[in-house]
Amino acid sequence: MVDSIATAQIRADQVPALIHQVVRRISPLDPRAVGDTLRLSEDLGYDSLALAELSFTLEDLFGLSTLTPDRVLTIDEVRDVVSLIEQALADDRAHLPARSDVEKLFKRNRAVSLPPG
């Protein structure tokens, strides 16, 4: 029997909170909180290396095809990241991650809490 808790997916309504956690974790400035209007470079200290890490992490977590550098450069605010993922999910170009995959990511990249639910 497959463990339903281990295979349960993150719900669509949890995606923004999950992305905020990922953005916060990867931010070179290690902010206490992340909001939709914070700018990746100016407010959160993202440079090209941090943007690449964010891209790879989101690609792995949501099963996205490779994000081109040109596409990444159009992302300015956290809400742009959320919109990108939500649109990819709506277009079936991404999938909701399993809770176990999120837990593994956060264990590997320091402790971060999962979105409630």
Steps between C-alpha positions, in 0.01 A plus 500: 500500500633843406523750784249772407674758720835445328345528154254782573551801280520859605164663426474773237403755767829425681718583196550872579606427859732223381661729242544771764681245718727391213577861404573585865729199543706571189523876555858608572366744763313232701188713566257414779200525266431534128208687346368514145628851427859446612744525212735208461815701424445827682319382814613139538856522369460256211793496259541280192616201708205523740259539205648188341458308827140619527432393140651154550312451827164596346568286193569198722218561745224571246631293208541806280689494176819701512448869564702698249728778626289747300184383681669519838611857430135605455425399857530802727275445802404196705149521355656450154641167621161401643326596173753306293441182700122541518482555124719196434271293723190631320656417162604150613866590456564432868363280778431548867785351703456220749527608863786253540694678221446834672614356832816357338576836339467685828702243695777529241484880500462572871177475691205691359143431597256352254185693416222395740267228390 
